[in-house]
Amino acid sequence: MTAVELRGVTRVYDGGVTALDGVSLRVPRGAFLAVMGQSGSGKSTLLHCASGLDVPTSGSITIAGTEIAGLKESKRALVRREHVGFVFQSYNLVPSLSVEQNITLPLRLAGTSPDRAWLASLVARTGLSGMLGRAPAELSGGQRQRVSIVRALAARPAVVFADEPTGALDSRTAAGILDLFTELVDELGQTIVMVTHDPAAAARAHDTLVMSDGRIGEILSRATAGELAARLGRVWEGAGA
Ligand SMILES: Nc1ncnc2c1ncn2[C@@H]1O[C@H](COP(=O)(O)OP(=O)(O)OP(=O)(O)O)[C@@H](O)[C@H]1O
């Protein structure tokens, strides 16, 4: 089963920059894929195209079997609602809504009624029980990111795209978020595609795709943080490198 597939995807921005250059990639269900690469190598563009937020200049993209490359924004929005979850570095929670309201907001916007048992199991798993009535401002960064993860999973998406999900967190809190991702992949079979600059975060994924000048430079399997840092030409001073 395939969660997302790109075939020959090219994205040329107005002004002529080729941010993606003929990228082909299959993400099977249950995969935990990290995306790394130097600044400007095309990571965000890849994530935006693969998730249906942006449209490629050419090529094919399927999400849960639906071709999205030629769809209008309104149709892509429906595919995203049904099949895609997003987790951002800055959490993107609505400050005036409670934790519970934030979690159910996308479902309510889609006009679907929440699966209460599923949400309760996610809330328990993420340690947010007892915090549902709080405002985001009353939570720590790690707790806010857990809320955004529950929100991303609420509609049981085929794939979750995470953009620097640990970028705003200290290393201990970041490790807790990565533990949660690992649990979601191993125990629920969730597919996760995560853009990160942090070799320690990427080392938690099954595979790491290294972007280079809009192309897939290489895909490393089960690489350590030290190996990933070395491939990226960085000095890695973390533990266990
Ligand atoms: N909206 C845009 N219009 C024009 N060029 C863009 C646009 N967005 C990105 N680019 C260019 O496309 C290339 C790839 O950018 P992208 O943001 O995908 O890289 P990235 O790997 O995510 O970088 P970073 O790690 O700095 O976030 C860069 O050369 C960038 O300048």
The ligand as an SDF file (V2000), in Angstrom:
LIG
                    3D

 31 33  0  0  0  0  0  0  0  0999 V2000
    7.8690   31.2040   -3.5730 N   0  0  0  0  0  0  0  0  0  0  0  0
    9.0650   31.1260   -4.1580 C   0  0  0  0  0  0  0  0  0  0  0  0
    9.3590   31.8530   -5.2420 N   0  0  0  0  0  0  0  0  0  0  0  0
   10.5660   31.7700   -5.8450 C   0  0  0  0  0  0  0  0  0  0  0  0
   11.5570   30.9350   -5.4490 N   0  0  0  0  0  0  0  0  0  0  0  0
   11.3150   30.1910   -4.3560 C   0  0  0  0  0  0  0  0  0  0  0  0
   10.0780   30.2480   -3.6550 C   0  0  0  0  0  0  0  0  0  0  0  0
   10.1290   29.3690   -2.5990 N   0  0  0  0  0  0  0  0  0  0  0  0
   11.3490   28.8110   -2.6530 C   0  0  0  0  0  0  0  0  0  0  0  0
   12.0720   29.2880   -3.7000 N   0  0  0  0  0  0  0  0  0  0  0  0
   13.4230   28.8880   -4.0960 C   0  0  0  0  0  0  0  0  0  0  0  0
   13.3730   27.4960   -4.3880 O   0  0  0  0  0  0  0  0  0  0  0  0
   14.5330   26.8330   -3.8990 C   0  0  0  0  0  0  0  0  0  0  0  0
   14.1260   25.7360   -2.9070 C   0  0  0  0  0  0  0  0  0  0  0  0
   13.5190   26.3410   -1.7720 O   0  0  0  0  0  0  0  0  0  0  0  0
   12.9400   25.5040   -0.5400 P   0  0  0  0  0  0  0  0  0  0  0  0
   12.2690   26.4800    0.3700 O   0  0  0  0  0  0  0  0  0  0  0  0
   12.1410   24.3640   -1.0450 O   0  0  0  0  0  0  0  0  0  0  0  0
   14.2890   24.9420    0.1230 O   0  0  0  0  0  0  0  0  0  0  0  0
   14.5390   24.3000    1.5810 P   0  0  0  0  0  0  0  0  0  0  0  0
   15.4420   23.1460    1.3630 O   0  0  0  0  0  0  0  0  0  0  0  0
   13.2380   24.0350    2.2370 O   0  0  0  0  0  0  0  0  0  0  0  0
   15.3090   25.4640    2.3340 O   0  0  0  0  0  0  0  0  0  0  0  0
   15.4030   25.8190    3.9190 P   0  0  0  0  0  0  0  0  0  0  0  0
   16.1290   24.6800    4.5720 O   0  0  0  0  0  0  0  0  0  0  0  0
   16.2070   27.0860    3.9310 O   0  0  0  0  0  0  0  0  0  0  0  0
   13.9930   25.9860    4.4180 O   0  0  0  0  0  0  0  0  0  0  0  0
   15.4230   27.9350   -3.2900 C   0  0  0  0  0  0  0  0  0  0  0  0
   16.3490   28.3290   -4.2700 O   0  0  0  0  0  0  0  0  0  0  0  0
   14.4350   29.0390   -2.9900 C   0  0  0  0  0  0  0  0  0  0  0  0
   15.0710   30.2830   -3.0240 O   0  0  0  0  0  0  0  0  0  0  0  0
  1  2  1  0
  2  3  1  0
  2  7  2  0
  3  4  2  0
  4  5  1  0
  5  6  2  0
  6  7  1  0
  6 10  1  0
  7  8  1  0
  8  9  2  0
  9 10  1  0
 10 11  1  0
 11 12  1  0
 11 30  1  0
 12 13  1  0
 13 14  1  0
 13 28  1  0
 14 15  1  0
 15 16  1  0
 16 17  2  0
 16 18  1  0
 16 19  1  0
 19 20  1  0
 20 21  2  0
 20 22  1  0
 20 23  1  0
 23 24  1  0
 24 25  2  0
 24 26  1  0
 24 27  1  0
 28 29  1  0
 28 30  1  0
 30 31  1  0
M  END
$$$$
